[in-house]
């Protein structure tokens, strides 16, 4: 397993939660995160990676909508 980073989820039902993701060979996290809802995949939400201005290589995942 490679390096990991913790990233906050912003918006949606998972607002404020933190996920741990693996970094790729360029030290970047995945571009999207699919957060499973209480009903599993049927309630999944899509979060998209954004860099945080003025904080170097810090990121957040911002809510973009339902996956279904």
Secondary structure, DSSP 8 states (H G I E B T S, - for coil): ---EEEEEEESSTTTT-EEEEE--TTS---SEEEEEETTEEEEEEEEEEEE-TTSSS-EEEEEEEE--
